[in-house]
């Protein structure tokens, strides 16, 4: 089925998925020392740096950003416009800039994230409902 997300339908659920190979991601971070600061907010870096293997947590957040970009139908237009937050419990996403504008255009409700990893991959899934014009964020 081909869905045109430029004309939202209130019954539509949008999804995005991404998988990151940890060996390739770790290598990219080693080859490009400033890549961490280009891809992640200071909060995302602080969260990951507080873990035993920060790269695994950064890779999961990278996958989440890619998944949200796919959900929005635009890809990632600015890495720091999609922020993965972890404040105890399930991760959440905060959209800024062009990502937030696209979410508003689509009339998206909150984006639910799921992050996971193994010894070799990190992955993320993102899901959001398109809200009917009568609904609000608080109703979801």
C-alpha positions as MATLAB code, in Angstrom:
seq = 'XXXXXXXXXXXXXXXXXXXXXXXXXXXXXXXXXXXXXXXXXXXXXXXXXXXXXXXXXXXXXXXXXXXXXXXXXXXXXXXXXXXXXXXXXXXXXXXXXXXXXXXXXXXXXXXXXXXXXXXXXXXXXXXXXXXXXXXXXXXX';
ca = [
       0.000    0.000    0.000;
       1.341    3.450   -0.913;
       0.447    6.142    1.650;
       0.740    9.823    0.849;
       1.649   11.455    4.177;
       1.397   14.925    2.649;
      -2.378   14.639    3.071;
      -2.866   13.154    6.553;
      -5.774   10.921    7.468;
      -6.974   10.946   11.080;
      -7.075    7.128   11.175;
      -3.455    6.704   10.176;
      -0.720    5.308   12.399;
       2.781    6.237   11.295;
       5.786    4.041   12.069;
       9.520    4.129   11.587;
      12.175    1.465   12.242;
      15.952    1.479   12.095;
      18.819   -0.886   12.888;
      22.430    0.152   13.478;
      25.420   -2.173   13.168;
      27.482   -1.501   16.302;
      30.845   -2.320   14.697;
      30.267    0.183   11.883;
      28.885    2.823   14.250;
      31.787    2.433   16.687;
      34.215    2.713   13.772;
      32.525    5.874   12.464;
      32.802    7.493   15.900;
      36.506    6.578   16.083;
      37.252    7.887   12.564;
      35.318   11.144   13.098;
      35.921   12.449   16.646;
      33.457   15.371   16.283;
      30.635   13.131   15.040;
      29.249   12.649   18.562;
      28.707   16.390   19.001;
      27.166   16.726   15.520;
      24.643   13.922   16.066;
      23.668   14.216   19.723;
      22.529   16.833   22.219;
      24.513   17.420   25.399;
      21.756   15.600   27.334;
      21.968   12.555   25.049;
      25.754   12.486   25.392;
      25.576   12.814   29.191;
      23.087    9.923   29.386;
      25.243    7.629   27.236;
      28.503    8.630   28.905;
      27.015    7.561   32.239;
      26.683    3.967   30.970;
      29.256    1.163   30.844;
      29.418    1.191   27.023;
      28.311    4.623   25.780;
      28.494    3.603   22.109;
      25.666    1.081   22.488;
      23.383    3.766   23.929;
      24.394    6.337   21.315;
      23.741    3.802   18.551;
      20.242    3.152   19.924;
      19.600    6.912   19.988;
      20.938    7.236   16.443;
      18.537    4.466   15.368;
      15.705    6.310   17.151;
      16.478    9.548   15.290;
      16.466    7.637   11.986;
      13.203    5.884   12.909;
      11.527    9.191   13.774;
      12.796   10.713   10.521;
      11.209    7.820    8.634;
       7.975    8.232   10.600;
       7.895   11.928    9.636;
       8.397   10.995    5.985;
      11.316   13.403    5.594;
      14.272   11.508    6.953;
      16.452   13.326    9.457;
      16.758   16.951    8.352;
      18.754   18.038   11.414;
      20.180   15.560   13.932;
      19.595   17.815   16.920;
      15.944   18.468   15.961;
      15.147   14.937   17.192;
      16.185   14.449   20.829;
      15.843   11.150   22.652;
      15.210   11.686   26.341;
      15.525    9.135   29.121;
      14.203   10.232   32.475;
      13.575    6.909   34.118;
      11.216    4.527   32.385;
      10.504    4.464   28.675;
      12.499    6.736   26.370;
      10.677    9.673   24.821;
      11.332   12.021   21.939;
      11.392   15.813   21.867;
      11.017   17.375   18.427;
      12.479   20.774   17.609;
      12.847   22.948   14.514;
      11.890   21.364   11.188;
      11.005   18.039   12.814;
       8.502   19.785   15.111;
       7.077   21.736   12.167;
       6.610   18.515   10.200;
       4.903   16.865   13.200;
       2.547   19.852   13.443;
       1.784   19.667    9.707;
       0.943   15.982   10.059;
      -1.039   16.670   13.275;
       0.973   13.991   15.094;
       0.251   12.919   18.613;
       3.146   11.997   20.902;
       5.779    9.713   19.379;
       6.284    6.438   21.265;
       9.785    4.944   21.098;
      11.182    1.511   21.733;
      14.963    1.005   21.883;
      16.868   -2.270   22.085;
      20.337   -3.666   21.473;
      22.345   -6.867   21.370;
      26.100   -7.367   21.258;
      26.096   -6.521   17.533;
      23.143   -4.224   16.757;
      21.068   -1.420   18.190;
      17.556   -0.791   16.974;
      14.632    1.540   17.466;
      10.988    1.737   16.561;
       8.830    4.857   16.559;
       5.022    5.015   16.402;
       2.633    7.968   16.360;
      -1.016    8.608   15.602;
      -2.239   11.353   13.337;
      -4.740   13.268   15.438;
      -8.127   14.309   14.193;
      -8.446   18.096   14.219;
     -10.872   17.767   17.170;
      -8.366   15.863   19.294;
      -5.553   17.315   21.301;
      -2.209   16.059   22.594;
      -3.669   15.767   26.082;
      -6.387   13.379   24.861;
      -3.866   10.812   23.623;
];
